């Protein structure tokens, strides 16, 4: 959102308005009240005696609540307003606006309050692309309520507007006549609530339920969420505030899809991605494992239930494939987009297996591993059969839905993200390097699960042989010998796509990179071409398509950097991991603790602050998760058997970090780390601590 927009959210319901609290129709701003991929209010404008209001201040109380302090009309230094207006917005199923007017004059006042309301019921994809609807809008005043509606064949959506005080309702809004005595106040509640029935025959989509959380005490719910997370102590206040903001943002992005009951998965991000995303939910759950392991459990169950079971070119579904994105709007229901669900990602499936194993390592939840055995085996079959489009043993992708499927189906899914050094775009199918790392990791991890929990050592042996062969071939075929780095991808003819990118950083956390090649790869990652001082760029500044404010061709993604840092620790590069952590956490301080989806790749030597990417999502789930994984990386947290192993390596500017009550299979344990200065010399590495639970 831009600086002129204000947002609140609660699960998949969210509102974006201007700084007066109004929803003002504009093609340049995605204002509105949204729920389940439909805009339920496209206009909500308050006037007093025909004048709009002027903002004095805004209080972002909680992610689900905002308060606006205003005065009527325009103000100047010679006129003191005797009226003060307070608007309090809260989300609970829909919008509730608590409106209070204070008369600070010695005379009574009579006011005419007007709220202009409208709903275009635009699908979220229509809002993004400014397309036109095909159905019929209607409105009526019914039993003291204004009903705004839309229907198209079997699809219907309504927004029901009401007021707690007597009001005159018409097709365009409501009017309240208000009398306020001297030094007195007047209050009322205005509500805009959705009615979202599923079309007959499409109940299988099942709009995410809110019964378990609707009407709950949201303040208490947030406090419980924060209390359940480990407690952070540090000598650096920005780290403490960033940690707290990350936890709050993850709480805000939680929602409960079908089969989750009162449990939650993370939505991807505000404003465009408030829905279930396979890749985003998996990465976020991995980042949050030491802090909120229940996110991983719910994500695994929901994605297993929605796993592909047939070949469907429109949705790019295949047996065993894990979904990419799930939507509930009009365009999806009428199959104008394929998101019911859409399966066009090549990495969600191996990442599902990685999360399953990491979750068990951390929590010891063997029951969940056994409950999704068949889904895990089907995911392996998808990697081996459907994902190998060229027969060379690598995961590759080429969209089958050429109208509205994703062209690039790796995490860098913009159209120009995969290129040669000279800027040319490669032919399809494309096999990006990190996909092979995920597949390697997935097979080794699934082999462990098969041996320990599924009583199938022969299957485990087979997967380990396949992983070893993949690693050998990968290090031969992707290695650019004269440059000393790994190719971004192989093109459809098996040629190396030679652009230098952050993708090769993911080879470290997946473990597929041969140790003897790691030093050269790390040098490139930490070189000025890729490392800006704030973080590792998505594309090196030496490449033809480099653009520091290009979505995947030069920006810095906090999520990307958190996993690169995690991989650096795995390969024995703690100082480099600490440098990345320091850069990202320094950037977070400039964003008041809330890291955006991405920011510009401009060199830190050129700016004293990170430069914004113009349309970054904020909050975004895996950006909120980045500080959590960086904390895990800095403290060197690993689960070994029933023990928690700790090997801290903090950045130079941190003297002390403690993470208390870390949940896991050991119960709850504490981790402590002291920085290089506190230890007397830079690069000092304390011996690992191995802590056992009760």
C-alpha positions in Angstrom: 0.0 0.0 0.0 1.1 3.6 -0.6 1.7 6.1 2.1 -1.7 7.6 1.4 -3.5 4.4 2.1 -4.5 2.7 5.4 -5.3 -0.9 5.8 -6.7 -3.4 8.3 -7.2 -7.1 7.9 -8.6 -10.1 9.6 -7.9 -13.4 7.8 -9.0 -13.1 4.2 -11.2 -10.0 5.0 -9.4 -6.7 4.6 -10.0 -3.0 4.0 -8.0 -0.4 2.3 -9.0 3.2 2.6 -7.6 6.7 2.5 -6.3 8.7 5.5 -9.7 10.0 6.4 -11.1 6.5 6.7 -13.0 6.8 3.4 -13.2 4.3 0.6 -13.0 6.6 -2.5 -13.5 5.1 -6.0 -10.2 5.5 -7.9 -8.6 3.6 -10.7 -5.2 4.3 -9.2 -5.8 2.9 -5.7 -7.3 -0.5 -4.7 -9.6 1.0 -2.1 -12.3 -1.2 -0.8 -13.6 -3.7 1.7 -12.7 -7.2 0.4 -13.6 -10.7 1.5 -12.8 -13.9 -0.3 -11.5 -12.2 -3.4 -14.5 -9.9 -3.9 -14.7 -6.2 -3.3 -17.8 -5.7 -1.0 -17.5 -2.0 -0.7 -16.1 0.2 -3.5 -17.4 3.5 -1.9 -17.8 4.5 1.7 -17.5 8.3 2.1 -18.5 10.2 5.2 -19.6 13.9 5.1 -20.9 16.3 7.7 -23.1 19.1 6.5 -22.0 18.2 3.0 -18.2 18.6 3.8 -15.6 15.8 3.8 -13.3 15.6 6.8 -9.7 16.5 7.5 -7.4 14.1 9.3 -5.6 15.2 12.5 -4.1 11.8 13.3 -4.4 8.1 12.8 -3.9 5.4 15.4 -3.0 2.0 14.0 -4.3 0.2 17.1 -4.1 -3.4 15.8 -4.0 -5.1 12.5 -7.9 -5.5 12.7 -8.6 -2.0 14.1 -7.8 1.7 13.1 -8.9 4.9 14.7 -9.1 8.2 12.8 -9.2 11.6 14.5 -10.7 14.3 12.3 -12.5 17.6 12.0 -15.1 18.6 9.5 -14.1 20.5 6.4 -10.9 22.3 5.7 -9.1 24.0 8.5 -6.6 27.0 8.8 -4.6 28.5 11.6 -7.2 31.2 12.3 -10.2 28.9 12.8 -10.4 26.4 15.6 -13.0 23.6 15.0 -15.4 23.1 17.8 -16.3 19.6 16.5 -14.1 16.6 16.8 -14.9 13.4 14.9 -13.6 9.9 15.8 -14.0 7.0 13.4 -13.0 3.5 14.7 -12.9 0.8 12.0 -12.8 -2.9 13.1 -13.2 -6.1 11.1 -15.3 -9.0 12.2 -16.8 -10.9 9.3 -17.4 -7.4 7.8 -16.8 -3.7 8.6 -18.0 -2.1 11.8 -17.5 1.7 12.1 -18.0 3.3 15.5 -18.6 6.9 14.9 -18.3 9.5 17.7 -18.8 13.3 17.4 -17.8 15.6 20.2 -19.3 19.1 20.4 -16.8 21.3 22.2 -18.8 24.5 21.8 -20.9 26.3 24.2 -23.9 26.1 21.8 -25.8 23.0 20.7 -25.4 21.9 17.1 -27.6 20.2 14.5 -25.7 18.1 11.9 -26.5 16.1 8.8 -24.3 13.1 8.5 -24.2 11.3 5.2 -22.5 8.1 4.2 -22.3 7.5 0.5 -22.0 3.7 -0.1 -21.6 1.5 -3.2 -20.3 -1.9 -4.0 -19.0 -3.0 -7.5 -18.4 -6.6 -6.3 -15.3 -6.7 -8.4 -13.3 -9.9 -8.4 -9.8 -9.2 -7.1 -8.4 -9.9 -10.6 -10.8 -7.3 -12.0 -9.5 -4.7 -9.5 -6.0 -5.5 -10.6 -6.7 -5.5 -14.3 -9.6 -3.0 -14.5 -11.9 -5.4 -16.4 -15.7 -5.1 -16.6 -18.3 -7.3 -14.9 -20.9 -9.3 -16.8 -23.7 -9.7 -14.2 -26.5 -7.5 -12.8 -26.2 -5.1 -9.9 -29.2 -4.4 -7.7 -29.9 -2.5 -4.5 -32.9 -2.1 -2.2 -33.9 -0.8 1.2 -35.2 -3.7 3.2 -36.3 -3.6 6.9 -34.1 -0.7 7.9 -31.1 -2.0 5.9 -29.6 -1.1 2.6 -28.8 -4.2 0.6 -26.3 -3.8 -2.2 -26.2 -6.9 -4.4 -24.8 -8.5 -7.5 -25.8 -11.7 -9.3 -24.6 -13.6 -12.4 -26.4 -16.9 -13.1 -25.9 -18.9 -9.9 -23.3 -16.5 -8.4 -24.6 -14.0 -5.9 -22.9 -11.6 -3.4 -24.6 -9.0 -1.1 -23.4 -6.3 1.3 -25.9 -5.4 4.0 -25.5 -1.8 5.4 -27.2 -0.8 8.7 -26.9 1.8 11.5 -27.5 1.5 15.2 -29.1 5.0 15.3 -32.2 6.1 13.3 -31.2 6.7 9.7 -32.8 7.5 6.4 -31.7 5.0 3.8 -31.8 5.3 0.1 -30.2 3.5 -2.8 -26.9 5.5 -2.5 -26.3 5.4 1.3 -27.7 6.6 4.5 -28.4 9.9 6.3 -28.5 10.7 10.0 -29.8 13.8 11.6 -27.9 14.5 14.8 -28.4 17.0 17.6 -25.6 17.4 20.1 -25.8 19.5 23.3 -22.9 21.8 24.4 -19.8 19.8 25.5 -21.6 16.6 24.8 -21.0 13.7 22.4 -23.0 11.5 20.0 -22.2 7.9 18.9 -23.5 5.3 16.6 -22.2 2.1 14.9 -22.4 1.7 11.1 -22.0 -1.8 9.7 -21.3 -3.3 6.3 -21.6 -7.1 6.4 -21.3 -9.6 3.6 -23.6 -12.4 2.4 -21.5 -14.8 0.4 -23.3 -18.0 -0.4 -21.5 -20.6 -2.6 -23.1 -21.3 -5.9 -25.0 -24.6 -6.1 -22.8 -27.4 -7.4 -19.5 -25.6 -6.3 -19.7 -26.4 -2.6 -16.4 -28.3 -3.1 -14.6 -24.9 -3.1 -15.8 -24.2 0.4 -15.3 -20.5 1.3 -12.9 -20.4 4.3 -14.9 -20.7 7.5 -14.9 -18.0 10.1 -17.2 -19.6 12.7 -14.4 -20.6 15.0 -13.0 -17.1 15.1 -15.9 -14.8 14.4 -17.0 -12.9 17.5 -13.9 -13.8 19.5 -12.0 -11.3 21.6 -9.4 -10.3 19.0 -7.3 -8.4 21.5 -7.1 -11.5 23.7 -6.5 -13.7 20.7 -3.5 -11.5 19.7 -2.1 -11.5 23.2 -2.3 -15.3 23.4 -0.6 -15.6 20.1 2.3 -13.4 21.3 2.5 -15.1 24.7 2.8 -18.5 23.0 5.8 -17.4 20.9 9.3 -17.4 22.4 10.4 -14.3 24.2 13.2 -12.3 22.7 15.8 -10.4 24.7 18.4 -8.3 23.0 20.6 -5.2 23.6 19.4 -3.8 20.2 15.9 -2.3 20.4 15.2 -2.4 16.6 15.6 -6.2 16.7 13.0 -6.5 19.5 10.5 -4.3 17.7 11.1 -6.1 14.4 10.5 -9.4 16.1 7.3 -8.2 17.7 6.0 -6.7 14.4 6.8 -10.0 12.6 4.7 -12.0 15.0 1.9 -9.5 14.8 1.9 -9.5 11.0 1.8 -13.3 11.0 -1.1 -13.2 13.3 -2.9 -10.7 11.0 -2.3 -12.9 8.0 -3.8 -16.1 9.5 -7.0 -17.6 8.2 -8.8 -20.9 8.6 -9.5 -22.7 5.3 -11.6 -25.9 5.0 -10.5 -28.7 7.3 -8.5 -26.4 9.4 -11.2 -26.0 12.1 -9.9 -23.3 14.4 -6.3 -23.7 13.2 -4.7 -21.3 10.7 -2.5 -21.1 7.7 -0.8 -17.9 6.6 -2.2 -15.9 3.7 0.5 -14.6 1.4 0.1 -10.8 1.7 -1.9 -7.6 1.5 -3.5 -6.4 -0.7 -3.4 -8.9 -3.7 -2.6 -12.2 -2.1 -5.0 -12.7 0.9 -5.5 -16.3 0.0 -3.9 -19.8 0.3 -0.6 -20.0 -1.7 1.3 -23.3 -1.6 4.8 -22.0 -1.9 4.3 -18.9 0.3 2.5 -20.8 3.1 5.3 -23.5 3.0 8.2 -21.1 3.1 6.5 -19.0 5.9 5.8 -22.2 7.9 9.5 -23.2 7.6 10.6 -19.7 8.8 8.2 -19.8 11.7 8.8 -23.4 12.9 10.7 -22.5 16.1 8.1 -19.8 16.9 4.7 -21.1 15.8 5.0 -24.7 14.7 1.2 -25.1 14.5 1.3 -23.1 11.2 3.3 -25.8 9.6 1.0 -28.6 10.8 -2.1 -26.9 9.4 -0.4 -25.9 6.2 0.6 -29.5 5.6 -2.9 -30.9 6.3 -4.7 -28.4 4.1 -2.2 -28.8 1.2 -2.3 -32.6 1.4 -6.2 -32.5 1.2 -6.0 -30.2 -1.9 -3.3 -32.2 -3.6 -3.8 -32.8 -7.3 -5.4 -36.0 -8.4 -6.0 -35.7 -12.2 -4.5 -34.2 -15.3 -6.3 -30.9 -16.0 -4.5 -28.5 -18.4 -6.7 -25.5 -17.5 -5.7 -25.7 -13.8 -2.3 -27.3 -14.6 -3.2 -30.0 -12.2 -1.5 -33.4 -12.1 -1.6 -36.3 -9.7 0.6 -35.6 -6.7 1.1 -31.9 -7.4 0.7 -29.4 -4.6 -1.4 -26.3 -5.4 0.0 -22.9 -6.1 -3.1 -20.6 -5.4 -6.7 -20.9 -4.3 -9.3 -18.3 -5.1 -13.1 -17.9 -4.5 -14.1 -15.0 -6.6 -16.5 -14.7 -9.6 -13.8 -15.1 -12.2 -12.5 -18.3 -10.7 -16.0 -19.8 -10.2 -16.9 -19.1 -13.9 -13.5 -20.5 -15.0 -12.3 -17.2 -16.4 -9.2 -17.9 -14.3 -8.0 -21.3 -13.2 -7.7 -20.7 -9.5 -10.0 -23.4 -8.0 -7.3 -24.2 -7.3 -4.5 -23.5 -9.7 -1.4 -25.7 -9.6 1.1 -23.8 -11.7 4.2 -23.9 -9.5 7.1 -26.3 -9.9 8.4 -25.9 -6.4 5.4 -26.3 -4.0 5.5 -30.1 -4.3 9.1 -30.7 -3.3 8.9 -27.9 -0.7 5.8 -29.7 0.8 8.1 -32.7 1.5 10.8 -30.5 2.9 8.4 -28.9 5.4 6.9 -32.3 6.4 10.3 -33.6 7.4 11.5 -30.4 9.1 8.2 -30.2 11.0 8.7 -33.7 12.4 12.4 -33.0 13.2 11.3 -30.0 15.2 8.1 -31.3 16.9 8.3 -35.1 16.9 4.8 -35.3 15.5 5.0 -38.7 14.0 1.2 -39.0 13.7 1.0 -36.3 11.1 3.8 -37.9 9.1 1.9 -41.2 9.1 -1.4 -39.5 8.2 0.0 -38.0 4.9 2.2 -40.9 3.8 0.2 -41.5 0.6 0.3 -37.8 -0.3 4.0 -37.7 0.3 4.6 -40.7 -2.0 2.4 -39.1 -4.6 4.5 -35.9 -4.4 7.6 -38.0 -5.1 5.9 -39.6 -8.0 5.1 -36.1 -9.4 8.7 -35.1 -9.1 9.9 -38.2 -10.9 7.2 -38.4 -13.6 5.3 -35.3 -14.4 7.9 -32.7 -13.5 10.6 -34.2 -15.7 9.4 -32.6 -18.9 12.5 -33.3 -21.0 13.6 -36.7 -19.7 16.9 -35.4 -18.3 16.0 -36.1 -14.6 15.4 -32.4 -13.7 12.3 -30.6 -12.5 11.3 -28.2 -15.3 8.2 -26.3 -16.2 6.3 -25.1 -19.2 2.8 -23.7 -18.8 -0.1 -25.6 -20.3 -2.7 -22.9 -19.7 -1.3 -20.4 -22.2 -4.1 -17.9 -21.7 -3.8 -17.1 -17.9 -1.3 -19.6 -16.5 2.0 -18.4 -15.1 4.9 -18.3 -17.6 7.5 -18.8 -14.9 6.6 -21.3 -12.3 9.5 -20.9 -9.9 9.4 -18.4 -7.0 10.5 -15.7 -9.4 7.3 -16.0 -11.3 7.4 -12.7 -13.3 7.7 -13.0 -17.1 11.3 -11.7 -17.4 12.9 -13.2 -14.3 14.8 -16.0 -16.1 17.3 -14.8 -18.6 20.8 -15.2 -20.1 23.5 -12.7 -19.1 22.9 -10.8 -22.3 19.2 -10.4 -21.5 17.7 -12.9 -23.9 14.9 -15.1 -22.5 15.4 -18.9 -22.8 13.2 -21.4 -24.5 10.9 -23.7 -22.5 10.8 -26.0 -20.6 13.0 -24.2 -18.1 14.7 -26.0 -15.2 15.9 -23.4 -12.7 18.7 -24.4 -10.4 16.9 -24.0 -7.0 14.2 -26.5 -8.1 16.8 -29.2 -8.4 18.0 -28.4 -4.9 14.5 -28.6 -3.5 14.0 -32.0 -5.2 17.3 -33.3 -3.8 16.4 -32.2 -0.3 12.9 -33.6 -0.6 14.1 -37.0 -1.6 16.7 -37.3 1.2 14.1 -36.1 3.8 11.4 -38.4 2.5 13.8 -41.3 2.6 14.3 -40.6 6.4 10.5 -40.5 6.9 10.1 -43.8 5.0 12.8 -45.5 7.0 11.7 -44.2 10.4 7.9 -44.0 10.1 6.6 -45.9 7.1 8.6 -49.1 7.6 9.8 -49.1 4.0 13.6 -49.2 3.9 13.7 -50.3 0.3 11.8 -47.1 -0.7 14.2 -45.1 1.4 17.3 -46.6 -0.2 15.8 -45.9 -3.7 15.2 -42.2 -2.9 18.7 -41.8 -1.5 20.2 -43.3 -4.7 18.1 -41.0 -6.8 19.2 -38.0 -4.7 22.9 -38.9 -5.0 22.6 -39.3 -8.7 20.7 -35.9 -9.0 23.5 -34.2 -7.0 26.2 -35.6 -9.2 24.6 -34.7 -12.5 23.5 -31.3 -11.2 26.9 -30.2 -10.2 28.2 -31.2 -13.6 25.5 -29.7 -15.8 24.8 -26.4 -14.0 28.4 -25.5 -13.1 29.8 -22.6 -15.1 33.4 -23.4 -14.9 34.9 -20.1 -16.3 32.7 -18.0 -14.0 32.8 -20.2 -10.9 29.1 -20.1 -10.2 25.9 -22.1 -10.8 23.7 -21.4 -13.9 20.4 -19.9 -13.2 18.7 -22.6 -15.2 18.9 -25.0 -18.1 16.8 -24.1 -21.2 14.6 -26.4 -23.2 17.6 -27.7 -25.1 19.7 -28.3 -22.0 21.9 -25.2 -22.4 23.0 -23.2 -19.4 21.1 -20.0 -18.7 24.1 -18.1 -17.5 22.7 -15.1 -15.6 24.1 -14.7 -12.1 21.3 -14.6 -9.6 20.3 -15.2 -6.0 18.8 -18.5 -7.0 22.1 -20.2 -6.4 21.9 -19.1 -2.7 19.1 -21.6 -2.3 21.4 -24.4 -3.3 23.1 -23.9 0.1 20.1 -24.5 2.3 19.0 -27.4 0.2 22.4 -29.0 0.4 22.8 -30.0 -3.3 25.9 -27.9 -3.9 29.2 -29.8 -3.7 31.4 -28.5 -0.9 34.3 -27.8 -3.1 32.2 -25.4 -5.2 30.6 -23.6 -2.2 33.5 -21.1 -1.6 33.2 -19.7 -5.2 29.4 -19.5 -5.0 29.6 -17.7 -1.6 32.2 -15.2 -3.0 29.8 -14.3 -5.8 26.8 -14.0 -3.4 28.7 -11.6 -1.1 30.4 -9.7 -4.0 29.3 -6.1 -4.8 27.5 -7.5 -7.9 25.0 -9.3 -5.8 25.3 -8.1 -2.2 24.1 -4.4 -2.0 25.0 -4.0 1.7 21.3 -4.3 2.5 21.0 -7.8 1.1 21.5 -10.1 -1.8 19.9 -8.9 -5.1 17.7 -11.2 -7.1 19.9 -10.5 -10.1 23.5 -9.3 -10.2 24.1 -5.7 -11.3 26.4 -7.1 -14.1 23.5 -8.7 -16.0 21.8 -7.1 -19.0 18.3 -7.2 -17.4 19.4 -5.8 -14.1 17.1 -3.2 -12.7 17.3 -2.2 -9.0 13.5 -1.7 -9.0 12.7 -4.6 -11.3 10.4 -7.1 -9.5 12.8 -10.2 -9.8 15.7 -8.6 -11.7 17.5 -6.6 -9.1 15.3 -6.0 -6.1 16.2 -7.4 -2.6 13.7 -9.9 -1.1 13.9 -10.4 2.7 12.5 -13.9 2.4 15.1 -14.8 -0.2 17.9 -13.5 1.9 16.7 -15.3 5.0 17.0 -18.7 3.3 20.4 -17.8 1.7 21.7 -16.9 5.2 20.3 -20.2 6.6 22.2 -22.0 3.8 25.4 -20.1 4.5 25.3 -21.5 8.1 24.8 -25.0 6.8 27.9 -24.8 4.7 30.1 -23.2 7.4 30.0 -19.5 6.6 28.7 -17.9 9.8 30.3 -14.5 9.2 28.6 -14.1 5.8 25.3 -15.3 7.2 25.6 -12.6 9.9 26.3 -9.9 7.3 23.2 -10.7 5.4 21.2 -10.8 8.7 22.6 -7.5 9.7 21.7 -5.9 6.4 18.1 -7.1 6.3 17.5 -6.3 10.0 19.0 -2.8 9.5 16.6 -2.3 6.6 13.7 -3.5 8.8 14.5 -0.7 11.3 13.8 1.8 8.5 10.4 0.2 7.9 9.4 0.4 11.6 10.0 -3.3 11.9 7.7 -4.4 9.0 9.8 -5.7 6.1 8.0 -5.2 2.7 7.8 -7.9 0.1 10.9 -6.4 -1.7 12.9 -3.2 -1.8 15.3 -1.8 -4.3 18.7 -3.3 -5.0 20.4 0.1 -4.9 23.8 -0.1 -3.2 23.9 0.8 0.4 26.9 3.1 -0.3 24.6 5.2 -2.4 21.7 5.6 0.1 21.5 5.9 3.9 18.2 4.0 3.8 16.6 1.2 1.7 14.8 2.5 -1.4 11.1 1.4 -1.7 9.9 -1.0 -4.4 6.8 0.9 -5.7 4.1 -1.8 -5.4 5.5 -4.1 -2.7 2.9 -6.1 -0.6 3.0 -5.1 3.1 2.5 -7.0 5.3 3.6 -10.1 3.4 3.9 -13.5 5.1 7.4 -14.6 4.1 8.8 -11.2 4.7 7.3 -11.3 8.2 8.9 -14.7 8.6 12.3 -13.5 7.4 13.4 -12.0 10.8 12.4 -15.3 12.5 14.5 -17.4 10.2 17.4 -14.9 10.6 17.1 -15.3 14.4 17.3 -19.1 14.0 20.3 -18.7 11.8 22.1 -16.2 14.0 21.6 -18.5 17.0 22.4 -21.6 15.0 19.3 -23.5 16.2 19.0 -27.1 15.0 17.0 -30.1 16.2 19.1 -33.2 16.7 17.1 -36.1 18.0 15.3 -34.9 21.1 17.8 -32.1 21.7 18.1 -28.5 20.6 21.6 -27.6 19.4 22.7 -24.0 19.6 25.7 -22.4 17.9 25.4 -18.6 17.9 27.1 -16.3 15.3 25.8 -12.8 15.7 26.4 -9.7 13.6 29.1 -7.3 14.8 26.4 -4.8 16.0 24.8 -7.2 18.4 26.2 -7.9 21.8 23.6 -10.2 23.2 20.5 -12.1 22.0 18.4 -14.5 24.0 15.4 -16.5 22.8 13.4 -18.0 25.7 10.9 -20.8 25.7 11.5 -22.2 22.3 8.9 -24.8 21.6 9.8 -28.2 20.1 10.0 -31.9 20.8 12.1 -31.1 23.9 9.2 -29.1 25.4 10.5 -25.5 25.9 14.1 -24.4 26.0 16.2 -21.2 26.0 19.0 -20.1 23.6 21.6 -17.5 24.3 24.2 -15.8 22.0 26.9 -13.2 22.5 28.3 -11.1 19.6 31.9 -10.8 18.4 32.6 -7.7 20.4 31.3 -9.2 23.6 33.4 -12.3 23.0 36.6 -10.2 22.5 37.4 -10.7 18.9 35.5 -10.9 15.6 34.8 -14.3 14.2 34.9 -16.0 17.6 32.7 -19.1 17.5 31.6 -20.6 20.8 31.3 -24.4 21.0 27.9 -25.7 20.2 25.5 -26.2 23.1 23.3 -29.2 23.0 20.2 -28.8 25.3 17.9 -31.6 26.3 14.3 -31.1 27.3 12.7 -32.3 30.5 
